[in-house]
Amino acid sequence: MFRGTRLYSVFTNTCPKCHKGKFFSNPNPYRLREFDKMHPACSYCGESFEREPGFYIGSMYISYALSVMLTAVVFVTCIVILELNIYLIIGLLSALFILLLPVIFRLSRLIWINIFVGYDPERSRQPHRKP
């Protein structure tokens, strides 16, 4: 993936404005006490990640879309290719959703902020200086 694209920011957990600072405090989504902790602003360019109260409520729609896509892919794969029992498929999907919850949460937030904040090459060249 190329720096400067929105996918780069989403899959590397970086600031959508400069692609250098980290978005989430801990890079490991499976540290369950910290999986939802974000930096208040980018450490490199100073872009605020706390846009406004309730900003990330919209990421629920992204999370829903990711979950529907995952369900469709797993369901079709299990029914058509593997010919598994429906109860086994439901159990598999339940386990997948529990295991992937932190990853889907993070991806949906990163996708949501990348919809509203674009890459700025000027901000990626010079680090933010605090006054």
C-alpha positions in Angstrom: 0.0 0.0 0.0 1.2 3.4 -0.8 1.6 6.2 1.7 -0.9 8.9 0.9 -3.9 6.6 0.4 -6.7 6.1 2.9 -6.1 2.4 3.0 -2.5 3.0 4.2 -3.8 4.9 7.2 -6.5 2.3 8.0 -4.2 -0.7 7.9 -1.2 0.8 9.5 -3.0 2.5 12.4 -1.7 5.9 11.5 -3.0 9.5 11.5 -5.2 10.2 8.4 -3.6 13.6 8.0 0.2 12.8 8.0 0.4 9.0 8.1 3.2 9.2 10.6 1.7 9.4 14.2 -0.2 6.5 15.7 -4.0 6.6 16.1 -4.5 4.0 18.8 -2.3 4.1 21.9 -1.5 0.4 21.9 -0.8 -1.3 18.5 -2.1 -4.6 19.8 -5.9 -4.8 19.6 -6.0 -7.9 21.9 -4.8 -6.0 25.0 -8.4 -5.8 26.1 -8.0 -3.2 28.7 -6.6 -0.8 26.2 -8.0 -1.9 22.8 -10.2 1.2 22.6 -7.8 3.8 23.8 -6.9 6.5 21.2 -4.4 9.3 21.4 -6.2 12.7 21.7 -4.2 14.1 18.8 -1.4 13.0 16.5 2.0 13.1 18.0 3.6 14.1 14.7 1.3 16.7 13.1 -1.1 17.6 15.9 -4.3 16.6 14.1 -7.1 16.2 16.7 -8.6 12.7 16.9 -11.3 13.9 19.3 -13.3 15.7 16.6 -16.6 16.4 18.6 -18.7 14.5 21.1 -20.4 11.6 19.4 -18.3 11.7 16.3 -17.4 8.0 16.4 -21.1 6.9 16.7 -21.1 6.9 12.9 -18.4 4.2 13.0 -21.1 1.8 14.1 -22.4 1.8 10.5 -19.0 0.9 9.3 -18.7 -1.9 11.9 -22.1 -3.2 10.8 -21.1 -3.3 7.2 -17.9 -5.1 8.0 -19.8 -7.6 10.0 -22.3 -8.2 7.3 -19.5 -8.7 4.7 -17.8 -11.2 7.1 -21.0 -13.1 7.7 -21.8 -13.3 3.9 -18.3 -14.5 3.0 -18.2 -17.1 5.8 -21.8 -18.3 5.2 -21.4 -18.7 1.5 -18.0 -20.4 1.9 -19.4 -22.8 4.5 -22.6 -23.6 2.6 -21.4 -23.8 -1.0 -17.8 -25.1 -0.7 -17.6 -26.9 2.6 -21.3 -28.0 2.9 -21.4 -27.7 6.6 -24.3 -27.9 9.0 -26.1 -24.6 9.7 -25.6 -25.0 13.5 -21.9 -25.4 13.0 -21.9 -22.3 10.8 -23.7 -20.3 13.5 -21.2 -21.5 16.1 -18.3 -20.6 13.8 -19.7 -17.1 13.1 -20.2 -16.5 16.8 -16.7 -17.5 17.6 -15.4 -15.3 14.8 -17.3 -12.3 16.0 -16.0 -12.7 19.5 -12.4 -13.1 18.3 -12.6 -10.2 15.8 -14.5 -7.7 17.9 -11.4 -5.6 18.8 -10.1 -5.6 15.2 -13.5 -4.7 13.7 -13.9 -1.9 16.3 -10.5 -0.4 15.4 -11.0 -0.8 11.6 -14.4 0.9 11.8 -13.0 3.9 13.7 -10.1 4.3 11.4 -12.3 4.0 8.3 -14.8 6.5 9.8 -12.1 9.2 10.5 -10.5 8.6 7.1 -13.8 9.5 5.4 -13.6 13.0 6.9 -9.9 13.7 7.1 -7.7 13.4 4.1 -3.9 13.0 3.6 -1.9 16.3 3.5 1.6 15.9 2.2 2.6 19.3 3.7 1.7 18.1 7.2 3.7 15.0 6.8 6.9 16.9 6.0 7.1 19.1 9.1 6.4 17.9 12.6 3.9 19.9 14.7 5.5 22.3 17.2 3.7 23.1 20.3 3.5 26.8 21.0 
